[in-house]
Amino acid sequence: MKRLINRVWRALVAPRMVYGWRRPGGGRWLAHTRISTATRIERPEQLDLGDHVYIGPFNLIDASGGLRIGEGCQITTHCALLSHSSHQALRLAGRAYWGHAAPPGLVRRAVAIGPYTFIGPHSTVMPGVSIGRGVLVRAYSYVDADVPDFAIVGGQPARVLGDTRDADRRALEADPAWQASYAAWAHPGDADA
């Protein structure tokens, strides 16, 4: 009996994937987007998601300064996508920081992540960063500058280490049936850029 109660308890409180998303206050229904219940989204009304997005468990998604995540992106686990930073404002304002609408040193800048980008576990994306399409951000990366399309980046701070199209080209040569699907999003002239 104790085992059954434990199993039921875990089933009730364990993180789950929620299928589908609509931004609070309206917006189109994104039937193929999946977000873990164990992820915290701050200011979801400022979050602009494409469809087919996956946001795994234990992430902090801070959309307070505006955050756009393009179609097909994968945000793995234990990531922080930040669109504001108050570390300097807190030091400058001290106790006056609490409740102040615009303390000195507060940074609030929109973040954009291009379509079909992968953000590896334990990565941080800082305010104001724009990450291109088809990017691979390796695990434990600290991204504090813009990232070009199709880059492989890693490190602290993240630096360009390669190009995702090299591996993509080999995979598409091995299975050419996927070339049209790949071309539909990968070319810079697409509407979802």
Legacy VTK file of the C-alpha trace (Angstrom):
# vtk DataFile Version 3.0
C-alpha trace
ASCII
DATASET POLYDATA
POINTS 193 float
0.000 0.000 0.000
2.820 2.391 0.889
4.423 1.762 -2.528
1.117 2.568 -4.278
0.703 5.795 -2.307
4.272 6.857 -3.158
3.741 6.098 -6.848
0.469 8.071 -6.944
2.076 10.990 -5.060
5.003 11.123 -7.489
2.617 10.989 -10.444
0.660 13.942 -9.082
3.587 16.237 -8.301
6.217 15.189 -10.854
7.121 17.584 -13.664
5.078 17.067 -16.814
5.171 18.269 -20.397
2.295 20.561 -21.334
1.410 20.218 -25.005
0.247 23.396 -26.712
0.716 27.066 -25.864
-1.180 30.305 -26.210
0.355 33.504 -24.903
-1.640 34.951 -22.006
-3.882 37.688 -23.330
-4.305 36.071 -26.735
-2.347 34.876 -29.692
-2.547 31.861 -31.924
-2.657 28.337 -30.558
0.665 26.505 -30.950
-0.407 22.864 -30.879
3.076 21.358 -31.242
4.896 23.441 -28.627
5.825 21.605 -25.423
6.778 23.226 -22.115
7.662 21.467 -18.875
5.670 22.336 -15.760
9.035 22.479 -13.966
10.144 25.518 -15.991
9.544 29.022 -14.678
8.346 31.599 -17.203
8.469 35.194 -16.001
6.199 37.640 -17.855
4.710 35.088 -20.273
2.755 37.867 -22.000
6.127 39.127 -23.315
7.105 35.692 -24.659
6.751 35.210 -28.424
7.041 31.529 -29.329
7.026 29.753 -32.649
5.385 26.365 -32.965
7.256 23.074 -32.509
9.265 24.601 -29.632
10.441 22.343 -26.808
11.263 23.856 -23.402
12.401 21.147 -21.014
12.369 21.034 -17.223
14.151 23.275 -14.732
14.682 26.327 -16.963
14.244 30.025 -16.177
12.628 31.837 -19.087
12.690 35.585 -18.302
10.620 37.402 -20.909
10.296 40.672 -18.952
12.329 42.577 -21.556
10.850 40.690 -24.514
11.827 37.210 -25.655
11.280 35.629 -29.060
11.965 31.917 -29.532
11.660 30.807 -33.157
9.972 27.735 -34.555
11.501 24.367 -33.758
13.850 25.570 -31.009
14.866 23.238 -28.226
15.715 24.630 -24.796
16.997 21.572 -22.936
17.276 21.733 -19.130
18.690 23.998 -16.421
19.025 26.937 -18.843
18.509 30.631 -18.104
17.249 32.865 -20.917
17.449 36.375 -19.464
16.041 39.617 -20.841
16.830 41.718 -17.802
19.666 42.056 -15.319
19.531 43.895 -12.015
22.868 43.021 -10.427
24.303 46.508 -10.928
21.016 48.265 -10.141
20.798 46.467 -6.814
24.276 47.625 -5.826
23.712 51.203 -7.011
20.279 51.705 -5.449
20.704 49.644 -2.292
17.488 49.520 -0.279
15.851 52.047 -2.637
15.961 49.351 -5.352
12.896 47.572 -3.961
9.757 48.840 -5.692
11.555 51.359 -7.932
10.312 51.221 -11.548
13.626 52.121 -13.185
16.590 52.010 -10.801
19.981 53.129 -12.142
21.905 50.319 -13.829
18.872 48.158 -14.624
19.322 46.401 -17.965
16.229 45.329 -19.875
16.823 44.205 -23.471
14.943 41.851 -25.769
16.413 38.462 -26.660
15.816 36.679 -29.976
16.545 33.035 -30.713
16.276 31.996 -34.358
14.380 28.983 -35.672
15.662 25.452 -35.124
18.279 26.461 -32.583
19.338 24.100 -29.797
20.308 25.467 -26.361
22.304 22.848 -24.440
21.918 22.055 -20.735
23.097 24.536 -18.094
23.515 27.383 -20.608
22.834 31.063 -19.955
21.725 33.597 -22.570
22.145 37.208 -21.432
19.896 40.240 -22.127
20.078 41.789 -25.591
21.544 38.729 -27.301
20.382 37.643 -30.741
21.047 34.019 -31.668
20.690 33.086 -35.327
18.855 30.221 -36.984
20.105 26.655 -36.809
22.572 27.377 -33.998
23.884 24.778 -31.567
24.736 26.205 -28.137
26.810 23.583 -26.345
26.189 22.635 -22.726
27.400 25.010 -19.983
27.752 27.961 -22.371
27.502 31.612 -21.323
26.178 33.544 -24.332
26.690 37.287 -23.896
27.117 38.366 -27.545
25.203 37.855 -30.786
25.608 34.492 -32.511
25.501 34.138 -36.330
23.265 31.669 -38.170
24.342 28.001 -38.101
27.141 28.533 -35.591
28.234 25.973 -33.047
29.128 27.936 -29.916
30.477 26.925 -26.547
32.422 28.155 -23.571
32.309 30.929 -21.011
31.992 33.310 -22.743
30.664 31.382 -25.742
32.755 31.510 -28.906
32.098 30.143 -32.386
33.578 26.634 -32.629
32.131 25.409 -35.910
29.207 25.375 -38.336
26.136 23.126 -37.971
25.780 22.897 -41.762
28.841 20.616 -41.943
27.115 17.869 -39.943
23.765 18.673 -41.567
25.270 18.247 -45.042
26.614 14.785 -44.189
23.273 13.689 -42.705
21.326 14.983 -45.712
23.661 13.227 -48.148
23.049 9.979 -46.254
19.256 10.508 -46.320
18.359 12.902 -49.181
14.599 12.591 -48.602
14.930 15.290 -45.908
16.591 17.927 -48.107
13.333 19.744 -48.958
12.285 19.972 -45.290
15.702 21.308 -44.339
15.744 23.839 -47.176
12.292 25.155 -46.174
13.619 26.721 -42.946
17.376 26.898 -43.457
17.556 29.509 -46.219
17.834 33.080 -44.891
15.073 34.399 -47.156
12.371 32.453 -45.289
9.489 34.378 -43.726
10.240 32.966 -40.259
13.679 34.586 -40.077
LINES 1 194
193 0 1 2 3 4 5 6 7 8 9 10 11 12 13 14 15 16 17 18 19 20 21 22 23 24 25 26 27 28 29 30 31 32 33 34 35 36 37 38 39 40 41 42 43 44 45 46 47 48 49 50 51 52 53 54 55 56 57 58 59 60 61 62 63 64 65 66 67 68 69 70 71 72 73 74 75 76 77 78 79 80 81 82 83 84 85 86 87 88 89 90 91 92 93 94 95 96 97 98 99 100 101 102 103 104 105 106 107 108 109 110 111 112 113 114 115 116 117 118 119 120 121 122 123 124 125 126 127 128 129 130 131 132 133 134 135 136 137 138 139 140 141 142 143 144 145 146 147 148 149 150 151 152 153 154 155 156 157 158 159 160 161 162 163 164 165 166 167 168 169 170 171 172 173 174 175 176 177 178 179 180 181 182 183 184 185 186 187 188 189 190 191 192
